[in-house]
Amino acid sequence: MAAVLLTGMSGAGKSATLLELARRGVRVVDTDADEWSEWVQAADGPDWVWRLDRLNALLDEVGSAPLVLAGCRSNQGALYPRLRAVVLLTAPLPVLLARVQDRANPYGRTEEDRARIAEHVAWVEPLLRRSATLVLDTAQLSVAQVADQVEALLKGAGAGVPPG
């Protein structure tokens, strides 16, 4: 079990950390793509969830090789038993909103998107915090420092018990 999940709200630094880890030679997968996620109809409306069959197959394929996944999905807990760690990347709401305003990904630029991000910070992030192995404030740490901590987890240092 050498896979680590980076999770958190939009603008928390998941993509930036993945890019840094990939630059360092770590295998990374951004799950915010049709290959790994799909829309389903949930009781409260459409939900963008992980394709668990595909992610489980990926984890089977990589075995004990280091892998970092990034994403935030309502069904991500189903993979927790297969992960070495779940790392919650967080930052204060004003920081998140500033970051999503200036990135290439257009999500977060509309008032509706920004309201949704604020709502998720209020009720989704506390749930993620309770199940995280490690919480990193990306407003206080550089991307390189976050990547250093994730690499340490991949090597078996630091927190190593998957969340229950």
N, C-alpha and C positions, 0 to 999 in steps of 0.2 A: 504494500500500500504506500505509494509515493506520490499520489495525486493530491494537489491542494486546490481548493476553490477560493477565488477572490470574488467577493460579493459586496454589494452596497448599492446605494442610490446612484442615479445618473449624475455624473460629474464628480464622483468620489475618487476617480483615478484608476479604475480597473483597466481601461484600454492603454493608458500611459504606462502602467506597470507591466502589462503584457508585452508592449513594445520593447521596454527595457530588458525584460527577461529573455525575450527572443533574441535581442541583440547579444546577449550573453551566452546564447546557445541552448537555452532551455526550451523544450517543446511546450508550446502554448496553444490553447484553443479558446477563441472568443465564441461563446455559445449564442450570441445574438445574431444568428443567421438561420436561414431556412433549413440548412443541413442538420442543425441541432435543436431547433425550436419550431413550434407550430401553433397556430391559432386554434383554440377549441372553444366550444360554447359552455361556459360555466353557469351556475345558477344565477350569478349576479351580472352576467354579461360575458363578452369575449375575453379570453385569457391567453396570453402568450406563454406557453409552457415548454418545458424541455421534452424532447423526444427521448424518453428514458431508454428505450431499446437501443438506440444508436449510441447514447453516452455509455451505457453499460458495455456495449460491444467495444467501444474505444478503450474503456478501462480494462477490459479483458485483454485486448490487443497489446496495450503498453505494459501490462503486468506491474512489475516493480520499478519500471523506468520512470524517471521524474517527469511529471506533467502538471501544468498549471491550467486550470479552467477558469473562465471568468464569466459571470452572469448573475442575474438575480431573477429567479422564477418562483412561482407559488409552489411548485412541486420539487424544488431542489432538495428538500430534506430526504427524499427517497434515495439520494445518492450518498448521504452523509456517512453511512456505515462503510462505504468503500473508499473514503477519503482519509488522508493523514491529518488534514486540518482544514478548517473553514476560517478564512481570514476576512473579517468585515473591514472594509475601507470606509471611513466616515470623514465628514468635514461639516462645519456649521452651514446651515441653509444658505446664508448670503454667499459663501464661497462656492457652494454647489451651483447656485443660480448664475454666478459670474462665469464659472467654467463652462456651463452648457451654452451660454450666450456666445462664446468665442471659439467653439470647436467646430470641426468639419461636419460632424453628425448634426443634422438639423433639429433633432429632438431637443426640446427645451427652450426654443426661441419664441414659441407662442405663449400667450397668457394662459391658455388651457393647459399646455404642457407644464408650465411653471407652477400652476396651482396643483397639478397632479404630483409633481416632485415634492412640493411642500406637504401634501397629504401623505405621501409615502414616507417621508422623513418622520412624520408624526406617529404613524401606526405600523408601518412595515419595519422600519429600522429597529425599533425596540424588540421586535420578534427575532430579527437577525442577530442582534446583540446577545440575546439570551442563548442562542445556539452556536455562537461563534467560539472557536478555539482561541482566537487572537483578534483584538480590535486595534486598528492603526488609524490614527488621526492624520490624514494626508494634508491637512492645513499646517501641521507641525513638522512633518517629515518630507524630505525630498523624494522624488520618484526612485532615485538610487537607493536611499535608505529603506524604502518600502521593499524594493526588489531584494536588497540584502537580507531582510528578515524572512522573506518568502523563500529565498534560496537556503537559508539556515533550516527552515522547516522541511524543505525537500531532502536535505542531508540528514534529517533526523534530530537536529538540535532544536531546542525550545519546545513549545507545546506540541505534543504528539498524540494526544488521545482524541479520536474523532468525537464530535458532539453526539449526544444521544438523542 
